[in-house]
């Protein structure tokens, strides 16, 4: 297959695009220590162009109450069987994140975002990846976009961060990420390509280390040192994955036409989901972040019969749109697929899903061109008994989405009053402190 040929230039070009040279979850040090087995993992699923509350709240519900027995809106009705195991959280805001088209890093960071604004601090998904039991690849970020975008932009950084200025890149091309993760246990052809890539990367690392010896001890050296450490991290990750070959082989997705010959972008979206599920089932990652639309105005779902794409979709009224019914139901079907996959794997006295939390939201609150007045969340799973479920929670509208993220930390017994919000910002945006108590078991 000519399209799969490996050469030094193509490998380095892919790395220079940013995905493997930027800080990522696998670079961070383990902090979890001897934590108990539950909870173990969390999945963040963000859909771009907003999440209108009318598409998520059962008719007639306005104040906090039970979801059990309630009929879910059409947009999310694939989740109907899970009302006892889910929460719908309403009445949080993200005004301080200035979302408009998107809050970008601010969506999961709870701070001022923007299309050209670097992250101001670590996002909640990365923070949790450091607190949950450690895995080979603690934080895996996957991006879903139009087919051509996924082909030409194999990585994108817009949602997750390891700290101030430290972007975490989403992997957006399923062929590339499959080869990176499962290359050592794939078909003979892919294994050969994987070995060639590994050889190139090891050579580059050695060349980079030799180059570092000739650089004077000036400010530029620290930048070059980071460059060297990045290659060391890449090669270390590949080795650690190869060391887990038996588990990777057991849970590896089938590398079929869905990967190699996609007709629609949804074929590659589904392939990405298969990779994420496989990594979770193999216990190779403890945090999975999915960015549908890459956290911006991108987005295409022609495989669902939705012809409108991108920014134009964001200007369509979601509660009355058949197109948004299809997109939202597709998201929910993806979550159901994850639930069923994790339920199929025993863990402790139950299944992997018993120790998992799924969080579904948007990168810009309730709608496109939002002021962030409303930022709904759906959670699925009780996270090892740490989260109450079966609830509709209306938090009143005066607290920011940071309060939800602080709640997740408190569920791990990390006692914080706020997440990424100092007293000055809280004086403007958060009149209360502490977690959302209705969520904590």
C-alpha positions, 0 to 999 in steps of 0.5 A: 500500500503506497499510502502507508510507506514510511520515510524519515520526512513524513514521520518528522512532519507528522510530529512537527504538526504538534501532536506528539511533540506537545505535552500530553498525559503520558508525560506527567508523573504518577500521583495516585499512589496506593488509591483504592480500586474505585473509581478508576476512569472517566470519559469526557465527551464534548460536542461543539456548537453548544448543548441546548438545555431544552434538548436534555431536560424532560418536559415538566421538570424545573427544579431538582428531582428524580429522573426515574420514570421521566421520559427523556427528550427525543435528542437524548432518548437513546439514554432512556434505559439509563435514567437510574444511572445518570444525572442531568445537571442544569443551572451552571454558567460559563460566562467567565469563559467567554465561549462565543464560538467555543471556550476552547481550553476554558471549557474544561479549564473553567477560565477565559478561553478563546480561539488564540488564547493559550491555556491558563492552567490544567484542565479537569480531565488532565488533573483527574488523569493524575489522581486516578490509578495510573496506566500506560497512557493516563490521558488519551484525547481523540478528535472527531471532525470532517473527513478531510480535516481528519486527514490533513490535520492529524492532531489538534490542540484546543480542549485539554491542557497539562498546565499554563501554556501546556497544550495536550493534542487530540489525535484526529486520524484513526489510522495514525493513532491505531498504528501508534498504539497497536502497531506492535501487535497489528498485521505484519505489514503494519508491524514492519511500518511500526518498527521503521517508525520506531527506528527513525524516532530512536535515531532522532532522539540520539541526534537531538541529545548529541545536539544538546551538548553543543548548545550554550547554557542560555535561555534557548537551551531549555526549549531545546531540552523540552524538544529532546524530552519530547522524543524521549517521551515518545519512545518511552510511550511506544516501549511501554505500549509494546511491553503490554502487547498481550493486552493490546492484542486481546482488545485491539479493534479490527483494522478494517475498511472503516479505517482504511477506506471511509466513505463518510466522516462518521466511519472515522468517528466510529473507528476513533471510538473503537480505539478509545473503547479498546484502550479503556478495556485494555486498562491502558488509559484512565481518562479519555477525552473526545472532542467532536468538532475539535472544540471549535466550529468544525463538524460534519455528519454526512454519514447521518444524512446531515448535509449542513456542516460546521459553523452553519450548524451552530446557527440552527435552533437545536430544540426544533432541528431534525439535524440536531436530533440526529447528531445528539442521538448519534452522540448518545449511541456512542455513549451507550456503546461505551457503556455496554463495552465496559459492562462486558469486562469484569472488574473487582466484584462488578464490571469496568462500568461500575468504576467509570464516569461518563461526562457529556457536555459542550465546548461553548455552553448552551448554544453557538455565539453563547454568553455562557449563561447556561452550561448543561452536563450529563453524567452516567455512572456512579463512579465506584459509588462516589456519585449519586445518580438518577437525578435532574439537578437545577443548581440555580444559575449562579454558580460556574461550571468550575463547581462541577469540576470541583465536585469531581475532585471532591468525589475523589476525596480531594477536598477543594472549594473551587477549581481554577478560580481564585477569590477575585474571580469567585467574587464576580462569578461564584457566590458559593463555595464547595462541591455540588452536594446533590451529586456526591454520594 
